[in-house]
Amino acid sequence: MPEARAGNGAARYIMVGGFLGAGKTTAILRLAHHLTDAGQRVGLITNDQSVGLVDTTLARAEGFPVEEITGGCFCCRFNTLMDAADKLTADARPDVFIAEPVGSCTDLRAAVSYPLRRMYGDAFAIAPLSVLVDPIRALRILELEPGRSFSEKVRYVYDRQLAEADVIVVNKTDIVDAGRLARLRRGLAERYPQAEVIAMSARDGDGVAGWFDRVTGGALGLDASPDVDYETYAEGEALLGWLNATVRMTAGAPFDGNVLLRELAGRIAATVGAGEIAHLKMTLTAEELPSDIAVLNLVAGDRGAEMAHTLKAPIDAGELILNLRAEADPELLHDAALAALRGWEAEAAGRRTAIDHIEHFRPAKPEPTYRMATASA
């Protein structure tokens, strides 16, 4: 059980939610570096429905202590979340915990923040609940502009995420012009009046200071949690196919790993076709130099892939971690990933892929450990 630290007060607990592809990991790592530069110790907690998470790999590559919770969301694995906090406390004694829940999860206020506040309020000072959005996806889901989007029940999950936010953060401001950004901010403020709406680019650093101040200095709002229809929530989440894979890539001659990731993303997106991609994220780590890493993100089938990090030089072998979430049959995602890997092998003699782990499924119905609709005991 977490305990308050004598003489140091409670550790700060910052949870950063948001739908798949909103840029949560980039934002969290920038916040973690900011806190570290200010002399604070930071521990990260990542979360996924399965093992082999790109986010964990990235956090460790940047030198942060991190615990990964798999097999369900924070809401459904609350006690495991507390165990992860205990382990980080024993190993790194963080002043600040930053937790990133599964991107298809909602009801965090009722199932995580309020139970944490009631049961462990002496150990944690709980920050405002931030929910990040990708601006293009948000414009489409709010029907402020046309474009590919998700079905109604998946959009329900997205809506419930925003309805419980203390702070809605329009991330990736570098990819939209001022007019579209202003239209989105107005739409969010009108539809979700309980939340403060701020804008930033975690990638470029523009506007992040305001968000940093809000989550490091503010407190969790204590309004009643919004209603969540768990049947609709479960159906919406289950419409999303899930695939995680860890693969060793080798070749008879050095190959460009950055090109590899782009080619894999293109092949996978083409195979998935009309199934809307929520997030395709891949890392490729050089076997001879584990600190050298390439990172690719694709957050919609009709948008180009982006390289967040690139390998410095060609490699002979490396570890690929592939996380794919899309509104599509998981079997299709599995076939798409395998076909993309086989396509890379066939391009040149001596290329081999060895799958260490691969899993594809639909998320199970969420069953929170606790659910507290209000902050009061």
C-alpha positions as CSV (number, residue, x, y, z in Angstrom):
1,M,0.0,0.0,0.0
2,P,1.4,3.4,-0.9
3,E,2.4,5.5,2.0
4,A,3.0,9.2,2.4
5,R,6.7,10.0,2.6
6,A,7.8,11.4,5.8
7,G,9.0,15.0,5.5
8,N,8.3,15.2,1.8
9,G,4.5,15.2,1.7
10,A,2.4,13.3,-0.9
11,A,3.8,12.4,-4.3
12,R,1.9,14.0,-7.2
13,Y,-0.2,11.7,-9.4
14,I,-0.8,13.0,-12.9
15,M,-3.0,10.9,-15.2
16,V,-3.1,11.8,-18.9
17,G,-5.9,10.4,-20.9
18,G,-7.1,10.7,-24.4
19,F,-8.1,8.6,-27.4
20,L,-5.7,6.4,-29.3
21,G,-3.3,8.5,-31.4
22,A,-3.7,11.8,-29.4
23,G,0.0,12.1,-28.7
24,K,-0.2,11.2,-25.1
25,T,3.2,9.5,-25.0
26,T,5.0,12.4,-26.6
27,A,3.3,14.8,-24.1
28,I,4.1,12.7,-21.1
29,L,7.8,12.4,-22.0
30,R,8.1,16.1,-22.5
31,L,6.4,16.7,-19.1
32,A,8.7,14.1,-17.5
33,H,11.8,15.8,-18.9
34,H,10.5,19.2,-17.7
35,L,10.0,17.8,-14.2
36,T,13.4,16.1,-14.2
37,D,15.1,19.3,-15.3
38,A,13.5,21.0,-12.3
39,G,15.1,18.5,-10.0
40,Q,12.1,16.2,-9.4
41,R,12.2,12.4,-9.6
42,V,9.6,11.0,-12.1
43,G,8.1,7.5,-12.4
44,L,6.0,6.5,-15.4
45,I,3.1,3.9,-15.5
46,T,2.0,2.7,-18.9
47,N,-1.0,0.6,-19.6
48,D,-2.2,-1.7,-22.3
49,Q,-4.7,-4.6,-23.0
50,S,-1.7,-6.8,-23.8
51,V,2.1,-7.1,-23.5
52,G,4.7,-5.6,-25.8
53,L,3.9,-1.9,-25.6
54,V,5.7,0.8,-27.7
55,D,5.1,3.4,-25.0
56,T,7.1,1.4,-22.4
57,T,10.0,1.0,-24.8
58,L,10.1,4.7,-25.5
59,A,10.0,5.7,-21.9
60,R,12.8,3.3,-21.0
61,A,14.9,4.4,-24.0
62,E,14.7,8.0,-22.6
63,G,16.0,6.8,-19.2
64,F,12.8,7.0,-17.0
65,P,11.8,4.3,-14.5
66,V,8.6,2.8,-15.8
67,E,6.1,0.1,-14.8
68,E,3.8,-1.5,-17.4
69,I,0.3,-2.7,-16.5
70,T,-1.1,-5.2,-19.0
71,G,-4.2,-7.3,-19.4
72,G,-6.7,-4.5,-18.9
73,C,-7.1,-0.8,-18.2
74,F,-6.3,1.0,-14.9
75,C,-10.0,1.0,-14.0
76,C,-10.1,-2.8,-14.1
77,R,-6.7,-3.3,-12.6
78,F,-6.7,-0.7,-9.9
79,N,-4.9,-2.9,-7.4
80,T,-2.2,-3.6,-9.9
81,L,-1.9,0.1,-10.5
82,M,-1.2,0.5,-6.7
83,D,1.4,-2.3,-6.9
84,A,3.1,-0.5,-9.7
85,A,3.3,2.7,-7.7
86,D,4.7,0.7,-4.8
87,K,7.4,-0.8,-7.0
88,L,8.4,2.5,-8.5
89,T,8.5,4.0,-4.9
90,A,10.8,1.2,-3.8
91,D,13.1,1.5,-6.9
92,A,13.1,5.2,-7.7
93,R,11.1,7.0,-5.0
94,P,9.4,9.4,-7.4
95,D,8.2,12.9,-6.5
96,V,5.8,12.6,-9.4
97,F,3.9,9.7,-10.9
98,I,2.7,10.1,-14.5
99,A,0.2,7.5,-15.6
100,E,-1.0,6.9,-19.2
101,P,-4.1,4.8,-19.4
102,V,-5.3,2.7,-22.4
103,G,-6.4,5.0,-25.2
104,S,-9.8,3.3,-25.5
105,C,-10.5,3.7,-21.8
106,T,-13.0,6.1,-20.2
107,D,-14.6,6.6,-16.8
108,L,-11.2,7.3,-15.3
109,R,-12.5,9.9,-12.8
110,A,-15.0,7.5,-11.2
111,A,-12.9,4.3,-11.5
112,V,-9.3,5.6,-10.8
113,S,-9.1,9.2,-9.6
114,Y,-11.8,9.2,-7.0
115,P,-10.9,5.8,-5.5
116,L,-7.3,7.0,-5.4
117,R,-8.3,10.1,-3.7
118,R,-10.5,8.4,-1.1
119,M,-8.3,5.4,-0.3
120,Y,-4.8,6.9,-0.8
121,G,-5.3,10.6,-0.3
122,D,-2.5,10.8,2.2
123,A,0.0,9.3,-0.3
124,F,-1.0,11.2,-3.5
125,A,-1.8,14.7,-4.5
126,I,-4.0,14.1,-7.5
127,A,-3.6,16.5,-10.5
128,P,-6.5,17.6,-12.7
129,L,-7.5,15.0,-15.2
130,S,-6.1,15.9,-18.6
131,V,-7.6,14.4,-21.8
132,L,-5.6,15.0,-25.0
133,V,-7.1,15.1,-28.5
134,D,-5.7,15.0,-32.0
135,P,-7.1,18.1,-33.7
136,I,-8.0,16.5,-37.1
137,R,-9.7,13.5,-35.4
138,A,-11.6,15.8,-33.0
139,L,-12.8,18.0,-35.9
140,R,-14.1,15.0,-37.7
141,I,-15.7,13.3,-34.6
142,L,-17.4,16.6,-33.6
143,E,-18.6,16.9,-37.2
144,L,-16.9,20.3,-37.5
145,E,-15.4,19.2,-40.8
146,P,-15.7,16.1,-43.1
147,G,-13.4,13.1,-43.2
148,R,-13.0,9.5,-42.2
149,S,-14.1,8.7,-38.7
150,F,-15.4,5.9,-36.5
151,S,-18.8,4.3,-36.0
152,E,-21.3,5.7,-33.4
153,K,-20.4,3.4,-30.5
154,V,-16.6,4.1,-30.9
155,R,-17.5,7.8,-30.9
156,Y,-19.4,7.3,-27.7
157,V,-16.2,6.2,-25.9
158,Y,-14.4,9.3,-27.3
159,D,-17.3,11.6,-26.1
160,R,-17.2,10.1,-22.6
161,Q,-13.5,10.7,-22.3
162,L,-14.0,14.4,-23.0
163,A,-17.0,14.6,-20.7
164,E,-15.0,13.7,-17.6
165,A,-12.0,15.9,-18.3
166,D,-10.9,18.8,-16.1
167,V,-8.6,20.0,-18.9
168,I,-9.1,19.2,-22.6
169,V,-5.7,19.6,-24.4
170,V,-5.8,20.1,-28.1
171,N,-2.4,18.6,-28.9
172,K,-0.5,18.7,-32.3
173,T,-1.4,22.4,-33.0
174,D,1.5,22.2,-35.5
175,I,-0.7,20.2,-37.9
176,V,-3.7,22.6,-38.2
177,D,-4.0,26.3,-39.1
178,A,-5.2,29.0,-36.8
179,G,-8.8,29.0,-38.2
180,R,-9.3,25.3,-37.8
181,L,-7.8,25.4,-34.3
182,A,-10.1,28.2,-33.2
183,R,-13.2,26.4,-34.6
184,L,-12.2,23.2,-32.7
185,R,-11.6,25.1,-29.4
186,R,-15.0,26.7,-29.7
187,G,-16.7,23.4,-30.5
188,L,-15.1,21.7,-27.5
189,A,-15.9,24.6,-25.1
190,E,-19.5,24.5,-26.2
191,R,-19.9,20.8,-25.9
192,Y,-17.8,20.2,-22.8
193,P,-18.3,23.3,-20.6
194,Q,-16.9,21.6,-17.5
195,A,-13.4,21.5,-18.9
196,E,-10.8,24.2,-19.6
197,V,-9.7,23.9,-23.2
198,I,-6.0,24.6,-23.9
199,A,-3.9,24.1,-27.0
200,M,-0.2,23.0,-27.5
201,S,2.2,21.0,-29.5
202,A,4.0,18.5,-27.4
203,R,6.3,17.7,-30.3
204,D,7.4,21.3,-30.9
205,G,7.0,22.5,-27.3
206,D,4.6,25.4,-28.3
207,G,2.2,26.1,-25.5
208,V,3.3,23.3,-23.2
209,A,4.1,25.6,-20.3
210,G,0.4,26.3,-19.7
211,W,-0.3,22.6,-19.5
212,F,2.7,22.0,-17.3
213,D,1.5,24.6,-14.8
214,R,-2.0,23.2,-14.8
215,V,-1.1,19.6,-14.0
216,T,1.8,20.4,-11.6
217,G,0.0,23.1,-9.6
218,G,-3.8,22.4,-9.9
219,A,-6.0,19.8,-8.2
220,L,-8.4,17.2,-9.4
221,G,-11.9,18.7,-9.9
222,L,-14.5,17.2,-7.6
223,D,-17.6,17.4,-9.7
224,A,-19.8,14.3,-10.0
225,S,-18.5,11.8,-12.7
226,P,-20.5,11.8,-15.9
227,D,-22.8,8.9,-16.6
228,V,-21.3,6.0,-18.6
229,D,-23.5,3.3,-20.2
230,Y,-21.1,0.4,-19.7
231,E,-22.9,-1.7,-22.4
232,T,-22.4,0.9,-25.0
233,Y,-18.9,1.6,-23.8
234,A,-18.0,-2.2,-24.0
235,E,-19.5,-2.5,-27.4
236,G,-17.7,0.6,-28.7
237,E,-14.3,-0.6,-27.3
238,A,-14.9,-4.1,-28.7
239,L,-15.3,-2.7,-32.2
240,L,-11.6,-1.9,-32.0
241,G,-9.3,-4.6,-33.2
242,W,-6.0,-4.9,-31.2
243,L,-2.7,-6.3,-32.3
244,N,0.7,-6.3,-30.5
245,A,3.8,-7.9,-32.0
246,T,7.5,-8.1,-31.2
247,V,9.7,-9.2,-34.1
248,R,13.4,-9.7,-34.6
249,M,14.5,-8.3,-38.0
250,T,17.7,-9.5,-39.6
251,A,19.3,-9.2,-43.0
252,G,22.3,-10.4,-44.9
253,A,23.3,-6.7,-45.6
254,P,22.7,-3.5,-43.7
255,F,19.2,-2.0,-44.3
256,D,17.6,1.4,-43.7
257,G,15.3,0.8,-40.7
258,N,13.6,4.2,-41.2
259,V,12.5,3.1,-44.7
260,L,11.5,-0.3,-43.3
261,L,9.0,1.3,-40.9
262,R,7.5,3.5,-43.6
263,E,7.1,0.5,-45.9
264,L,5.5,-1.6,-43.2
265,A,3.1,1.2,-42.4
266,G,2.1,1.6,-46.0
267,R,1.5,-2.1,-46.5
268,I,-0.5,-2.4,-43.3
269,A,-2.7,0.6,-44.1
270,A,-3.4,-0.6,-47.6
271,T,-4.5,-4.1,-46.3
272,V,-6.6,-2.6,-43.5
273,G,-8.3,-0.5,-46.2
274,A,-11.7,0.9,-45.1
275,G,-11.2,-0.1,-41.5
276,E,-10.4,3.1,-39.7
277,I,-7.0,3.0,-38.1
278,A,-7.0,4.5,-34.6
279,H,-3.3,4.2,-34.1
280,L,-0.4,2.3,-35.6
281,K,2.8,2.8,-33.6
282,M,6.1,1.0,-34.3
283,T,9.6,1.2,-32.9
284,L,12.7,-0.4,-34.3
285,T,15.7,-0.6,-32.0
286,A,19.2,-1.4,-33.4
287,E,20.5,-4.6,-31.9
288,E,24.1,-3.4,-31.7
289,L,23.1,0.0,-30.2
290,P,19.8,-0.2,-28.1
291,S,19.8,3.5,-27.6
292,D,19.4,4.1,-31.3
293,I,15.7,3.9,-32.1
294,A,13.2,4.7,-34.8
295,V,9.6,5.5,-34.0
296,L,6.7,5.7,-36.4
297,N,3.1,6.9,-35.8
298,L,0.1,6.6,-38.1
299,V,-3.2,7.9,-36.7
300,A,-5.7,7.5,-39.5
301,G,-5.9,5.5,-42.8
302,D,-6.0,8.7,-44.9
303,R,-3.2,10.5,-43.2
304,G,0.5,10.0,-43.7
305,A,2.8,8.3,-41.3
306,E,5.2,10.4,-39.2
307,M,8.6,9.5,-37.9
308,A,9.0,10.8,-34.3
309,H,12.6,9.4,-34.1
310,T,14.9,8.0,-36.8
311,L,17.8,5.6,-36.7
312,K,21.2,7.3,-37.2
313,A,22.6,4.6,-39.6
314,P,21.7,1.4,-41.4
315,I,21.5,-1.7,-39.3
316,D,22.0,-5.5,-39.7
317,A,19.5,-6.5,-37.1
318,G,17.0,-5.0,-34.7
319,E,13.9,-5.5,-32.6
320,L,10.5,-4.3,-34.1
321,I,7.6,-3.6,-31.7
322,L,4.3,-3.1,-33.5
323,N,1.1,-1.9,-31.9
324,L,-1.9,-1.6,-34.1
325,R,-5.5,-0.5,-33.1
326,A,-8.2,-0.1,-35.7
327,E,-11.9,-0.4,-36.1
328,A,-11.5,-3.7,-38.0
329,D,-11.5,-7.4,-37.4
330,P,-8.5,-8.4,-35.4
331,E,-7.9,-11.3,-37.9
332,L,-7.5,-8.7,-40.6
333,L,-4.9,-6.8,-38.5
334,H,-3.0,-10.0,-37.9
335,D,-3.0,-10.9,-41.6
336,A,-2.0,-7.3,-42.5
337,A,1.0,-7.4,-40.2
338,L,2.2,-10.8,-41.3
339,A,1.8,-9.8,-45.0
340,A,3.8,-6.7,-44.5
341,L,6.6,-8.6,-42.8
342,R,6.6,-11.2,-45.5
343,G,6.8,-8.5,-48.1
344,W,9.9,-7.0,-46.5
345,E,11.6,-10.5,-46.4
346,A,10.8,-11.1,-50.1
347,E,12.5,-7.9,-51.2
348,A,16.1,-9.0,-50.7
349,A,18.0,-12.3,-50.1
350,G,19.0,-12.9,-46.5
351,R,16.2,-11.0,-44.9
352,R,14.5,-12.9,-42.0
353,T,11.8,-12.1,-39.4
354,A,11.4,-14.0,-36.2
355,I,8.2,-13.4,-34.2
356,D,8.9,-13.4,-30.5
357,H,5.3,-12.5,-29.6
358,I,2.1,-11.7,-31.5
359,E,-1.4,-11.3,-30.2
360,H,-4.6,-10.0,-31.7
361,F,-8.0,-9.7,-30.1
362,R,-10.9,-7.4,-29.2
363,P,-10.9,-5.8,-25.7
364,A,-13.0,-7.6,-23.1
365,K,-15.9,-5.8,-21.4
366,P,-14.5,-3.3,-18.8
367,E,-15.3,-4.3,-15.2
368,P,-13.9,-1.6,-12.9
369,T,-12.5,-2.6,-9.5
370,Y,-14.2,0.4,-7.9
371,R,-16.5,3.0,-9.2
372,M,-17.2,6.1,-7.2
373,A,-19.4,8.7,-8.8
374,T,-18.6,11.5,-6.4
375,A,-15.4,12.6,-4.6
376,S,-17.0,12.6,-1.2
377,A,-16.9,9.6,1.1
